[in-house]
């Protein structure tokens, strides 16, 4: 299977948002905490295993410091954390919506009238979400390409 080039169309918004936490001593802890707390068992080359207990997490990532752990718990109530969580939930919502769509499609093909109505509603919701996602991409690109007034000679 060919590798995809990283373009704004195939970049996962959650991983893009998490990138800013990967560098730096304090922010890297937040990165690991978010993945561990939300049971995201992503492992690049088997480097990290987030399927561990709270005590193991504190020992492995926080040098056994309960103070650092309490700070991370406070951070999980912040707007920054909530935005990351929203991206994660949105990503899962889309996957779940597709699964529900497939199940209802099967029922509607077998003649279930209620399923047909539900299927039509789901199709409209999927179209709306697709349009919303498609509209987000150009806005992100526009923000990145704003003129900063710098003149290069």
N, C-alpha and C positions, 0 to 999 in steps of 0.2 A: 504494500500500500504506500503511495507516495506521501511524503511529509508535506504538511501544509506550511506555507509561508505565513509568518505572523503578520496579519493585516488587521485593521480595525474591525473587519467583518468576522474573524474567527478567534478573537481573543476573548477569553472568559473574563467577564467583569469582576467576579469575585477574586480570581487569582491576580488580576491587575491591581485591585485595591489592596490585596495582601502583600504585594511586592514591596510596598514602602516600609513594611515591618521586617523584612528579611535582613536588612543591613542595620548594623548598630546593636550594641550590647543590650540596651533596654527594650528597644522595639522588637528585637528578635524573640524575646521572651513572650511578648504579646502575640506574635505570629504563632509560636508553638502553643500558647494557651488557647487561642481561638480554635486551632485545629483539634486540639485535645478535647476541649470543652464541648465542641459540637460533633465529636466523634467522626471527624473527617480523617480517614485513614489513608491519606495520600502519602505515598512513599516514593521519593525519587532515588532510584538506585538502592532502595532498602535502607536509606540513612536513618529514618526516624520511625519509631513504632509508637503510635498514639493510643494503642489499646492497652492502657495501663491505669492503675488506680490513682487516686488523688495523692496518696503518700508517695507512690513511685514517681509521679510527675514532679512533686515538690523536690524530691531527692535528685532526680535526673536533670531538671531544668533550672531549679532555683537554689541549688546547693543546700537544700534542706531548710530554707528560710520561710517560715510561716508569715513573716511580715511582707515579703515579696508576694506571697500567695494572696494575702488579704488585699494588697494593692491591686492585684489582677482582678480579684472579685469586684472591687470598686470600679475598676476600669470597665468591667462587663456591664455596668449600668450607665456608662457614658454614651453620648450621642455617636461618637466614633465607632464604638463596638456595635451599637444598634444598627448603624448603617451597613456594617459588614454582615451582620446577622440577616438583615433584610435582603441583601444580595444573595446570600446563601439560601434563604427561604424562597426567594423568587426563582432561583435556579431549580430548586426541588419542585416548586409549584408547576413549572412548565413540564417537567418529567412526569409528574403525577397526572396532570391534565391529559397528556398523551396516552397514558395507561388507561385512564377512565374512558377516553374517546374510543380506544380500541375495544374495550369491553362493551361499551354501549353500541358500537357499530355492529358487533357480533349479534347482539340481541335484536337490533333493528333489522338486520338481514334475515332473522328468523321470524319476522312478522310482529314483533312486539310494538304496538302503536305508541305506547308511552315512551319507549326507547327511541322511536323515530323523532318525536318532539324534542326529547332531551338531546339527541344527536344534532338536530338543527341548532339548538341553543348553544351547544358546545362548539359547533363549527363557527358560529358568529363570535363567540368568546375567543377562540383561537385566532380568528382573523383580526380581531381587535388587538390581541396581545402581539401578534406578528407585526401589525402596523406600528404599534407602540415601540417595539424593539427596533424595527427598521428606522423609525423616526429618531431614535436616540443616537444612532451611529453618526448621522451627518452632524448633529448638534455637537457631539464630542469632537469630531474632526474640526468643526468651525472654531470651537474654543481653543483647540491646539494650534490652529493656524492664524490666530489673531495677530495683527501687525503690532509689534512692540515699538515701532518708531525708529529702530536701529537702521542706520544706513551704512551699507558695506561698500567701500570704494575699491 
